[in-house]
């Protein structure tokens, strides 16, 4: 997989900020190493994982010291096993030591997201459902996490508040109801996808009548999800959300909904355990 070009500026900025945060006015420990010393190192994973974050690692060393050579043995989206070598570094010992933590922080976090997405996608691959992320992301690295979700085989919901409507309970109340909210959305930004959240089948029928593109079934029982799929009959896409756990995911997927949105893909992530080992 490759990072979308439109998201590359975000990646570059996040690396700049991370290096500034870590290095400050200088890495005083790395200064103990002779400036001329060259070092080689290997980065291994201690966990089975789906990899994501190559561009961030490359950018760390590009910004820090463009003479550092980074040699990859895997691509974003690849499955790797514990103790596999992910990439090798060769260059100034000072630069490798200074960049190690920032590079691995990005790689371990994004690979953690990709690994979680992969595990979830594997569990529902026998169905036609698409698993979606949400906006429950770490501030400043949203596009990175959303890219990682796709590396794991899931898909992106809207990226932010600008690219699609998601009309929720408070929006509906403030707009004066489901009908007026959907009509105003279509009038304000024709062509933008209009999704609306409903809490029961009565609200669902109204949203369907008003031509919502996607209807989010918030905390519906599985029986009501099946009923909603039959009522929609292809006139709108249906998304299940709310209260979906590891234990209930497969049952929800089997109701026939088009999408399941899961905040856990980006907010409840365990970083992959990585280690840098000096070769010589």
VEXMITI-170231 format. One record per residue (C-alpha): residue number from 1; residue in three letters; x, y, z. Coordinates in nm, 2 decimals. Layout:
N
num = NUM, residuo = ALA, c1 = X, c2 = Y, c3 = Z $
...
***
This chain:
280
num = 1, residuo = UNK, c1 = 0.00, c2 = 0.00, c3 = 0.00 $
num = 2, residuo = UNK, c1 = 0.10, c2 = 0.36, c3 = -0.05 $
num = 3, residuo = UNK, c1 = 0.02, c2 = 0.67, c3 = 0.14 $
num = 4, residuo = UNK, c1 = -0.21, c2 = 0.90, c3 = -0.07 $
num = 5, residuo = UNK, c1 = -0.02, c2 = 1.19, c3 = -0.20 $
num = 6, residuo = UNK, c1 = -0.28, c2 = 1.43, c3 = -0.06 $
num = 7, residuo = UNK, c1 = -0.19, c2 = 1.31, c3 = 0.29 $
num = 8, residuo = UNK, c1 = 0.18, c2 = 1.34, c3 = 0.25 $
num = 9, residuo = UNK, c1 = 0.20, c2 = 1.70, c3 = 0.38 $
num = 10, residuo = UNK, c1 = 0.03, c2 = 1.58, c3 = 0.70 $
num = 11, residuo = UNK, c1 = 0.30, c2 = 1.31, c3 = 0.74 $
num = 12, residuo = UNK, c1 = 0.58, c2 = 1.55, c3 = 0.68 $
num = 13, residuo = UNK, c1 = 0.44, c2 = 1.80, c3 = 0.94 $
num = 14, residuo = UNK, c1 = 0.38, c2 = 1.53, c3 = 1.20 $
num = 15, residuo = UNK, c1 = 0.74, c2 = 1.41, c3 = 1.16 $
num = 16, residuo = UNK, c1 = 0.87, c2 = 1.77, c3 = 1.20 $
num = 17, residuo = UNK, c1 = 0.67, c2 = 1.82, c3 = 1.51 $
num = 18, residuo = UNK, c1 = 0.77, c2 = 1.48, c3 = 1.66 $
num = 19, residuo = UNK, c1 = 1.15, c2 = 1.54, c3 = 1.60 $
num = 20, residuo = UNK, c1 = 1.12, c2 = 1.89, c3 = 1.75 $
num = 21, residuo = UNK, c1 = 0.94, c2 = 1.75, c3 = 2.05 $
num = 22, residuo = UNK, c1 = 1.20, c2 = 1.49, c3 = 2.11 $
num = 23, residuo = UNK, c1 = 1.53, c2 = 1.66, c3 = 2.02 $
num = 24, residuo = UNK, c1 = 1.47, c2 = 2.02, c3 = 2.14 $
num = 25, residuo = UNK, c1 = 1.80, c2 = 2.20, c3 = 2.12 $
num = 26, residuo = UNK, c1 = 2.00, c2 = 1.89, c3 = 2.09 $
num = 27, residuo = UNK, c1 = 2.04, c2 = 1.52, c3 = 2.17 $
num = 28, residuo = UNK, c1 = 2.30, c2 = 1.55, c3 = 2.45 $
num = 29, residuo = UNK, c1 = 2.34, c2 = 1.17, c3 = 2.49 $
num = 30, residuo = UNK, c1 = 2.41, c2 = 1.11, c3 = 2.12 $
num = 31, residuo = UNK, c1 = 2.68, c2 = 1.38, c3 = 2.14 $
num = 32, residuo = UNK, c1 = 2.88, c2 = 1.13, c3 = 2.35 $
num = 33, residuo = UNK, c1 = 2.94, c2 = 0.92, c3 = 2.03 $
num = 34, residuo = UNK, c1 = 3.22, c2 = 1.03, c3 = 1.80 $
num = 35, residuo = UNK, c1 = 3.08, c2 = 1.23, c3 = 1.51 $
num = 36, residuo = UNK, c1 = 3.25, c2 = 1.02, c3 = 1.25 $
num = 37, residuo = UNK, c1 = 3.13, c2 = 0.68, c3 = 1.38 $
num = 38, residuo = UNK, c1 = 2.92, c2 = 0.48, c3 = 1.13 $
num = 39, residuo = UNK, c1 = 2.67, c2 = 0.22, c3 = 1.25 $
num = 40, residuo = UNK, c1 = 2.44, c2 = -0.05, c3 = 1.11 $
num = 41, residuo = UNK, c1 = 2.13, c2 = -0.16, c3 = 1.28 $
num = 42, residuo = UNK, c1 = 1.83, c2 = -0.39, c3 = 1.23 $
num = 43, residuo = UNK, c1 = 1.47, c2 = -0.32, c3 = 1.34 $
num = 44, residuo = UNK, c1 = 1.28, c2 = -0.63, c3 = 1.43 $
num = 45, residuo = UNK, c1 = 0.92, c2 = -0.69, c3 = 1.55 $
num = 46, residuo = UNK, c1 = 0.86, c2 = -0.89, c3 = 1.86 $
num = 47, residuo = UNK, c1 = 0.49, c2 = -0.94, c3 = 1.76 $
num = 48, residuo = UNK, c1 = 0.30, c2 = -1.08, c3 = 1.47 $
num = 49, residuo = UNK, c1 = 0.17, c2 = -0.77, c3 = 1.30 $
num = 50, residuo = UNK, c1 = 0.04, c2 = -0.59, c3 = 0.99 $
num = 51, residuo = UNK, c1 = 0.29, c2 = -0.32, c3 = 0.90 $
num = 52, residuo = UNK, c1 = 0.22, c2 = 0.05, c3 = 0.85 $
num = 53, residuo = UNK, c1 = 0.45, c2 = 0.35, c3 = 0.87 $
num = 54, residuo = UNK, c1 = 0.73, c2 = 0.32, c3 = 0.61 $
num = 55, residuo = UNK, c1 = 0.69, c2 = 0.68, c3 = 0.50 $
num = 56, residuo = UNK, c1 = 0.71, c2 = 0.81, c3 = 0.85 $
num = 57, residuo = UNK, c1 = 1.03, c2 = 0.62, c3 = 0.92 $
num = 58, residuo = UNK, c1 = 1.18, c2 = 0.73, c3 = 0.59 $
num = 59, residuo = UNK, c1 = 1.09, c2 = 1.09, c3 = 0.66 $
num = 60, residuo = UNK, c1 = 1.24, c2 = 1.09, c3 = 1.01 $
num = 61, residuo = UNK, c1 = 1.58, c2 = 1.00, c3 = 0.87 $
num = 62, residuo = UNK, c1 = 1.54, c2 = 1.22, c3 = 0.57 $
num = 63, residuo = UNK, c1 = 1.48, c2 = 1.52, c3 = 0.79 $
num = 64, residuo = UNK, c1 = 1.74, c2 = 1.42, c3 = 1.05 $
num = 65, residuo = UNK, c1 = 2.02, c2 = 1.31, c3 = 0.82 $
num = 66, residuo = UNK, c1 = 1.96, c2 = 1.24, c3 = 0.45 $
num = 67, residuo = UNK, c1 = 2.28, c2 = 1.03, c3 = 0.44 $
num = 68, residuo = UNK, c1 = 2.12, c2 = 0.75, c3 = 0.65 $
num = 69, residuo = UNK, c1 = 2.04, c2 = 0.45, c3 = 0.43 $
num = 70, residuo = UNK, c1 = 1.70, c2 = 0.28, c3 = 0.51 $
num = 71, residuo = UNK, c1 = 1.66, c2 = -0.07, c3 = 0.35 $
num = 72, residuo = UNK, c1 = 1.31, c2 = -0.22, c3 = 0.39 $
num = 73, residuo = UNK, c1 = 1.22, c2 = -0.58, c3 = 0.39 $
num = 74, residuo = UNK, c1 = 0.84, c2 = -0.54, c3 = 0.40 $
num = 75, residuo = UNK, c1 = 0.58, c2 = -0.31, c3 = 0.26 $
num = 76, residuo = UNK, c1 = 0.29, c2 = -0.13, c3 = 0.43 $
num = 77, residuo = UNK, c1 = 0.00, c2 = -0.38, c3 = 0.46 $
num = 78, residuo = UNK, c1 = 0.23, c2 = -0.68, c3 = 0.48 $
num = 79, residuo = UNK, c1 = 0.18, c2 = -0.94, c3 = 0.75 $
num = 80, residuo = UNK, c1 = 0.50, c2 = -1.02, c3 = 0.94 $
num = 81, residuo = UNK, c1 = 0.59, c2 = -1.26, c3 = 1.22 $
num = 82, residuo = UNK, c1 = 0.76, c2 = -1.21, c3 = 1.55 $
num = 83, residuo = UNK, c1 = 1.14, c2 = -1.17, c3 = 1.52 $
num = 84, residuo = UNK, c1 = 1.12, c2 = -1.07, c3 = 1.15 $
num = 85, residuo = UNK, c1 = 1.36, c2 = -0.80, c3 = 1.04 $
num = 86, residuo = UNK, c1 = 1.15, c2 = -0.51, c3 = 0.91 $
num = 87, residuo = UNK, c1 = 1.42, c2 = -0.28, c3 = 0.79 $
num = 88, residuo = UNK, c1 = 1.79, c2 = -0.20, c3 = 0.83 $
num = 89, residuo = UNK, c1 = 1.97, c2 = 0.13, c3 = 0.89 $
num = 90, residuo = UNK, c1 = 2.32, c2 = 0.24, c3 = 0.80 $
num = 91, residuo = UNK, c1 = 2.47, c2 = 0.58, c3 = 0.87 $
num = 92, residuo = UNK, c1 = 2.60, c2 = 0.81, c3 = 1.14 $
num = 93, residuo = UNK, c1 = 2.57, c2 = 0.65, c3 = 1.48 $
num = 94, residuo = UNK, c1 = 2.45, c2 = 0.97, c3 = 1.62 $
num = 95, residuo = UNK, c1 = 2.17, c2 = 1.00, c3 = 1.37 $
num = 96, residuo = UNK, c1 = 2.06, c2 = 0.65, c3 = 1.42 $
num = 97, residuo = UNK, c1 = 2.04, c2 = 0.69, c3 = 1.79 $
num = 98, residuo = UNK, c1 = 1.87, c2 = 1.03, c3 = 1.77 $
num = 99, residuo = UNK, c1 = 1.61, c2 = 0.91, c3 = 1.52 $
num = 100, residuo = UNK, c1 = 1.54, c2 = 0.57, c3 = 1.66 $
num = 101, residuo = UNK, c1 = 1.26, c2 = 0.65, c3 = 1.91 $
num = 102, residuo = UNK, c1 = 1.07, c2 = 0.89, c3 = 1.68 $
num = 103, residuo = UNK, c1 = 1.08, c2 = 0.65, c3 = 1.39 $
num = 104, residuo = UNK, c1 = 0.97, c2 = 0.35, c3 = 1.60 $
num = 105, residuo = UNK, c1 = 0.70, c2 = 0.55, c3 = 1.77 $
num = 106, residuo = UNK, c1 = 0.53, c2 = 0.61, c3 = 1.44 $
num = 107, residuo = UNK, c1 = 0.59, c2 = 0.26, c3 = 1.32 $
num = 108, residuo = UNK, c1 = 0.47, c2 = 0.09, c3 = 1.63 $
num = 109, residuo = UNK, c1 = 0.15, c2 = 0.30, c3 = 1.66 $
num = 110, residuo = UNK, c1 = 0.05, c2 = 0.28, c3 = 1.30 $
num = 111, residuo = UNK, c1 = 0.13, c2 = -0.09, c3 = 1.28 $
num = 112, residuo = UNK, c1 = -0.08, c2 = -0.14, c3 = 1.59 $
num = 113, residuo = UNK, c1 = -0.38, c2 = 0.03, c3 = 1.41 $
num = 114, residuo = UNK, c1 = -0.32, c2 = -0.18, c3 = 1.09 $
num = 115, residuo = UNK, c1 = -0.29, c2 = -0.50, c3 = 1.30 $
num = 116, residuo = UNK, c1 = -0.62, c2 = -0.43, c3 = 1.48 $
num = 117, residuo = UNK, c1 = -0.79, c2 = -0.35, c3 = 1.16 $
num = 118, residuo = UNK, c1 = -0.66, c2 = -0.67, c3 = 1.00 $
num = 119, residuo = UNK, c1 = -0.78, c2 = -0.88, c3 = 1.29 $
num = 120, residuo = UNK, c1 = -1.13, c2 = -0.74, c3 = 1.27 $
num = 121, residuo = UNK, c1 = -1.14, c2 = -0.76, c3 = 0.89 $
num = 122, residuo = UNK, c1 = -1.05, c2 = -1.13, c3 = 0.90 $
num = 123, residuo = UNK, c1 = -1.33, c2 = -1.20, c3 = 1.14 $
num = 124, residuo = UNK, c1 = -1.60, c2 = -1.07, c3 = 0.90 $
num = 125, residuo = UNK, c1 = -1.45, c2 = -1.16, c3 = 0.56 $
num = 126, residuo = UNK, c1 = -1.72, c2 = -1.42, c3 = 0.51 $
num = 127, residuo = UNK, c1 = -1.98, c2 = -1.14, c3 = 0.50 $
num = 128, residuo = UNK, c1 = -2.03, c2 = -0.85, c3 = 0.26 $
num = 129, residuo = UNK, c1 = -1.99, c2 = -0.59, c3 = 0.54 $
num = 130, residuo = UNK, c1 = -1.73, c2 = -0.31, c3 = 0.52 $
num = 131, residuo = UNK, c1 = -1.57, c2 = -0.21, c3 = 0.85 $
num = 132, residuo = UNK, c1 = -1.52, c2 = 0.17, c3 = 0.89 $
num = 133, residuo = UNK, c1 = -1.31, c2 = 0.38, c3 = 1.12 $
num = 134, residuo = UNK, c1 = -1.44, c2 = 0.70, c3 = 1.29 $
num = 135, residuo = UNK, c1 = -1.30, c2 = 1.04, c3 = 1.39 $
num = 136, residuo = UNK, c1 = -1.19, c2 = 0.90, c3 = 1.73 $
num = 137, residuo = UNK, c1 = -0.83, c2 = 0.95, c3 = 1.64 $
num = 138, residuo = UNK, c1 = -0.51, c2 = 1.09, c3 = 1.80 $
num = 139, residuo = UNK, c1 = -0.50, c2 = 1.46, c3 = 1.73 $
num = 140, residuo = UNK, c1 = -0.24, c2 = 1.55, c3 = 1.47 $
num = 141, residuo = UNK, c1 = -0.21, c2 = 1.21, c3 = 1.32 $
num = 142, residuo = UNK, c1 = -0.56, c2 = 1.14, c3 = 1.19 $
num = 143, residuo = UNK, c1 = -0.46, c2 = 1.08, c3 = 0.83 $
num = 144, residuo = UNK, c1 = -0.18, c2 = 0.84, c3 = 0.94 $
num = 145, residuo = UNK, c1 = -0.42, c2 = 0.64, c3 = 1.15 $
num = 146, residuo = UNK, c1 = -0.68, c2 = 0.63, c3 = 0.87 $
num = 147, residuo = UNK, c1 = -0.42, c2 = 0.52, c3 = 0.62 $
num = 148, residuo = UNK, c1 = -0.32, c2 = 0.24, c3 = 0.87 $
num = 149, residuo = UNK, c1 = -0.68, c2 = 0.13, c3 = 0.88 $
num = 150, residuo = UNK, c1 = -0.68, c2 = 0.07, c3 = 0.51 $
num = 151, residuo = UNK, c1 = -0.35, c2 = -0.11, c3 = 0.53 $
num = 152, residuo = UNK, c1 = -0.53, c2 = -0.36, c3 = 0.76 $
num = 153, residuo = UNK, c1 = -0.81, c2 = -0.42, c3 = 0.52 $
num = 154, residuo = UNK, c1 = -1.08, c2 = -0.19, c3 = 0.66 $
num = 155, residuo = UNK, c1 = -1.20, c2 = 0.14, c3 = 0.52 $
num = 156, residuo = UNK, c1 = -1.23, c2 = 0.51, c3 = 0.60 $
num = 157, residuo = UNK, c1 = -1.55, c2 = 0.68, c3 = 0.71 $
num = 158, residuo = UNK, c1 = -1.54, c2 = 1.05, c3 = 0.64 $
num = 159, residuo = UNK, c1 = -1.20, c2 = 1.21, c3 = 0.70 $
num = 160, residuo = UNK, c1 = -1.33, c2 = 1.51, c3 = 0.89 $
num = 161, residuo = UNK, c1 = -1.62, c2 = 1.75, c3 = 0.93 $
num = 162, residuo = UNK, c1 = -1.58, c2 = 1.88, c3 = 0.57 $
num = 163, residuo = UNK, c1 = -1.61, c2 = 1.58, c3 = 0.33 $
num = 164, residuo = UNK, c1 = -1.95, c2 = 1.43, c3 = 0.42 $
num = 165, residuo = UNK, c1 = -2.25, c2 = 1.49, c3 = 0.64 $
num = 166, residuo = UNK, c1 = -2.31, c2 = 1.29, c3 = 0.96 $
num = 167, residuo = UNK, c1 = -2.63, c2 = 1.43, c3 = 1.11 $
num = 168, residuo = UNK, c1 = -2.65, c2 = 1.30, c3 = 1.47 $
num = 169, residuo = UNK, c1 = -2.91, c2 = 1.34, c3 = 1.75 $
num = 170, residuo = UNK, c1 = -2.81, c2 = 1.69, c3 = 1.85 $
num = 171, residuo = UNK, c1 = -2.79, c2 = 1.81, c3 = 1.50 $
num = 172, residuo = UNK, c1 = -3.14, c2 = 1.68, c3 = 1.44 $
num = 173, residuo = UNK, c1 = -3.27, c2 = 1.85, c3 = 1.75 $
num = 174, residuo = UNK, c1 = -3.11, c2 = 2.18, c3 = 1.66 $
num = 175, residuo = UNK, c1 = -3.23, c2 = 2.16, c3 = 1.30 $
num = 176, residuo = UNK, c1 = -3.59, c2 = 2.10, c3 = 1.39 $
num = 177, residuo = UNK, c1 = -3.61, c2 = 1.73, c3 = 1.29 $
num = 178, residuo = UNK, c1 = -3.50, c2 = 1.46, c3 = 1.05 $
num = 179, residuo = UNK, c1 = -3.68, c2 = 1.60, c3 = 0.75 $
num = 180, residuo = UNK, c1 = -3.55, c2 = 1.96, c3 = 0.78 $
num = 181, residuo = UNK, c1 = -3.19, c2 = 1.84, c3 = 0.86 $
num = 182, residuo = UNK, c1 = -3.17, c2 = 1.62, c3 = 0.55 $
num = 183, residuo = UNK, c1 = -3.33, c2 = 1.88, c3 = 0.32 $
num = 184, residuo = UNK, c1 = -3.10, c2 = 2.16, c3 = 0.44 $
num = 185, residuo = UNK, c1 = -2.79, c2 = 1.93, c3 = 0.40 $
num = 186, residuo = UNK, c1 = -2.88, c2 = 1.86, c3 = 0.04 $
num = 187, residuo = UNK, c1 = -2.95, c2 = 2.23, c3 = -0.03 $
num = 188, residuo = UNK, c1 = -2.63, c2 = 2.35, c3 = 0.14 $
num = 189, residuo = UNK, c1 = -2.38, c2 = 2.11, c3 = -0.03 $
num = 190, residuo = UNK, c1 = -2.53, c2 = 1.92, c3 = -0.32 $
num = 191, residuo = UNK, c1 = -2.33, c2 = 1.61, c3 = -0.40 $
num = 192, residuo = UNK, c1 = -2.19, c2 = 1.56, c3 = -0.05 $
num = 193, residuo = UNK, c1 = -2.29, c2 = 1.23, c3 = 0.10 $
num = 194, residuo = UNK, c1 = -2.57, c2 = 1.27, c3 = 0.36 $
num = 195, residuo = UNK, c1 = -2.57, c2 = 1.03, c3 = 0.65 $
num = 196, residuo = UNK, c1 = -2.81, c2 = 1.05, c3 = 0.94 $
num = 197, residuo = UNK, c1 = -2.82, c2 = 0.87, c3 = 1.27 $
num = 198, residuo = UNK, c1 = -3.15, c2 = 0.72, c3 = 1.38 $
num = 199, residuo = UNK, c1 = -3.25, c2 = 0.55, c3 = 1.70 $
num = 200, residuo = UNK, c1 = -3.55, c2 = 0.34, c3 = 1.61 $
num = 201, residuo = UNK, c1 = -3.74, c2 = 0.21, c3 = 1.31 $
num = 202, residuo = UNK, c1 = -3.99, c2 = 0.50, c3 = 1.30 $
num = 203, residuo = UNK, c1 = -3.70, c2 = 0.74, c3 = 1.26 $
num = 204, residuo = UNK, c1 = -3.54, c2 = 0.50, c3 = 1.01 $
num = 205, residuo = UNK, c1 = -3.85, c2 = 0.51, c3 = 0.79 $
num = 206, residuo = UNK, c1 = -3.85, c2 = 0.89, c3 = 0.79 $
num = 207, residuo = UNK, c1 = -3.49, c2 = 0.91, c3 = 0.70 $
num = 208, residuo = UNK, c1 = -3.54, c2 = 0.66, c3 = 0.42 $
num = 209, residuo = UNK, c1 = -3.84, c2 = 0.86, c3 = 0.28 $
num = 210, residuo = UNK, c1 = -3.62, c2 = 1.18, c3 = 0.28 $
num = 211, residuo = UNK, c1 = -3.35, c2 = 1.02, c3 = 0.07 $
num = 212, residuo = UNK, c1 = -3.06, c2 = 0.99, c3 = 0.31 $
num = 213, residuo = UNK, c1 = -2.77, c2 = 0.83, c3 = 0.14 $
num = 214, residuo = UNK, c1 = -2.66, c2 = 0.64, c3 = 0.45 $
num = 215, residuo = UNK, c1 = -2.86, c2 = 0.57, c3 = 0.76 $
num = 216, residuo = UNK, c1 = -2.67, c2 = 0.49, c3 = 1.08 $
num = 217, residuo = UNK, c1 = -2.85, c2 = 0.25, c3 = 1.30 $
num = 218, residuo = UNK, c1 = -2.75, c2 = 0.36, c3 = 1.65 $
num = 219, residuo = UNK, c1 = -2.77, c2 = 0.08, c3 = 1.91 $
num = 220, residuo = UNK, c1 = -3.04, c2 = -0.11, c3 = 1.71 $
num = 221, residuo = UNK, c1 = -3.10, c2 = -0.47, c3 = 1.82 $
num = 222, residuo = UNK, c1 = -2.99, c2 = -0.73, c3 = 1.56 $
num = 223, residuo = UNK, c1 = -3.35, c2 = -0.81, c3 = 1.49 $
num = 224, residuo = UNK, c1 = -3.42, c2 = -0.44, c3 = 1.41 $
num = 225, residuo = UNK, c1 = -3.11, c2 = -0.43, c3 = 1.19 $
num = 226, residuo = UNK, c1 = -3.24, c2 = -0.72, c3 = 0.99 $
num = 227, residuo = UNK, c1 = -3.58, c2 = -0.55, c3 = 0.96 $
num = 228, residuo = UNK, c1 = -3.41, c2 = -0.22, c3 = 0.85 $
num = 229, residuo = UNK, c1 = -3.21, c2 = -0.40, c3 = 0.58 $
num = 230, residuo = UNK, c1 = -3.54, c2 = -0.54, c3 = 0.44 $
num = 231, residuo = UNK, c1 = -3.72, c2 = -0.21, c3 = 0.45 $
num = 232, residuo = UNK, c1 = -3.43, c2 = -0.03, c3 = 0.28 $
num = 233, residuo = UNK, c1 = -3.42, c2 = -0.28, c3 = 0.00 $
num = 234, residuo = UNK, c1 = -3.11, c2 = -0.10, c3 = -0.15 $
num = 235, residuo = UNK, c1 = -3.26, c2 = 0.25, c3 = -0.13 $
num = 236, residuo = UNK, c1 = -2.99, c2 = 0.36, c3 = 0.12 $
num = 237, residuo = UNK, c1 = -2.67, c2 = 0.22, c3 = 0.26 $
num = 238, residuo = UNK, c1 = -2.70, c2 = 0.11, c3 = 0.63 $
num = 239, residuo = UNK, c1 = -2.44, c2 = 0.15, c3 = 0.89 $
num = 240, residuo = UNK, c1 = -2.44, c2 = -0.02, c3 = 1.23 $
num = 241, residuo = UNK, c1 = -2.29, c2 = 0.17, c3 = 1.52 $
num = 242, residuo = UNK, c1 = -2.29, c2 = 0.18, c3 = 1.90 $
num = 243, residuo = UNK, c1 = -2.21, c2 = -0.09, c3 = 2.15 $
num = 244, residuo = UNK, c1 = -2.04, c2 = -0.33, c3 = 1.91 $
num = 245, residuo = UNK, c1 = -1.78, c2 = -0.54, c3 = 2.08 $
num = 246, residuo = UNK, c1 = -1.54, c2 = -0.82, c3 = 1.99 $
num = 247, residuo = UNK, c1 = -1.82, c2 = -1.06, c3 = 2.11 $
num = 248, residuo = UNK, c1 = -2.09, c2 = -0.91, c3 = 1.89 $
num = 249, residuo = UNK, c1 = -1.91, c2 = -0.80, c3 = 1.58 $
num = 250, residuo = UNK, c1 = -1.97, c2 = -1.11, c3 = 1.37 $
num = 251, residuo = UNK, c1 = -2.34, c2 = -1.13, c3 = 1.46 $
num = 252, residuo = UNK, c1 = -2.39, c2 = -0.77, c3 = 1.36 $
num = 253, residuo = UNK, c1 = -2.20, c2 = -0.83, c3 = 1.03 $
num = 254, residuo = UNK, c1 = -2.44, c2 = -1.11, c3 = 0.95 $
num = 255, residuo = UNK, c1 = -2.75, c2 = -0.89, c3 = 0.98 $
num = 256, residuo = UNK, c1 = -2.68, c2 = -0.77, c3 = 0.62 $
num = 257, residuo = UNK, c1 = -2.59, c2 = -0.41, c3 = 0.70 $
num = 258, residuo = UNK, c1 = -2.34, c2 = -0.25, c3 = 0.46 $
num = 259, residuo = UNK, c1 = -2.11, c2 = -0.09, c3 = 0.71 $
num = 260, residuo = UNK, c1 = -2.00, c2 = -0.12, c3 = 1.07 $
num = 261, residuo = UNK, c1 = -1.82, c2 = 0.18, c3 = 1.22 $
num = 262, residuo = UNK, c1 = -1.58, c2 = 0.11, c3 = 1.51 $
num = 263, residuo = UNK, c1 = -1.41, c2 = 0.38, c3 = 1.71 $
num = 264, residuo = UNK, c1 = -1.19, c2 = 0.11, c3 = 1.86 $
num = 265, residuo = UNK, c1 = -0.99, c2 = 0.07, c3 = 1.54 $
num = 266, residuo = UNK, c1 = -0.81, c2 = 0.40, c3 = 1.62 $
num = 267, residuo = UNK, c1 = -0.87, c2 = 0.48, c3 = 1.98 $
num = 268, residuo = UNK, c1 = -0.80, c2 = 0.15, c3 = 2.16 $
num = 269, residuo = UNK, c1 = -0.48, c2 = 0.05, c3 = 2.00 $
num = 270, residuo = UNK, c1 = -0.19, c2 = -0.16, c3 = 2.14 $
num = 271, residuo = UNK, c1 = 0.14, c2 = -0.06, c3 = 1.98 $
num = 272, residuo = UNK, c1 = 0.35, c2 = -0.33, c3 = 1.81 $
num = 273, residuo = UNK, c1 = 0.66, c2 = -0.42, c3 = 2.01 $
num = 274, residuo = UNK, c1 = 0.97, c2 = -0.32, c3 = 1.80 $
num = 275, residuo = UNK, c1 = 1.34, c2 = -0.33, c3 = 1.88 $
num = 276, residuo = UNK, c1 = 1.65, c2 = -0.19, c3 = 1.72 $
num = 277, residuo = UNK, c1 = 1.96, c2 = -0.41, c3 = 1.73 $
num = 278, residuo = UNK, c1 = 2.31, c2 = -0.29, c3 = 1.65 $
num = 279, residuo = UNK, c1 = 2.47, c2 = -0.51, c3 = 1.38 $
num = 280, residuo = UNK, c1 = 2.83, c2 = -0.36, c3 = 1.40 $
***
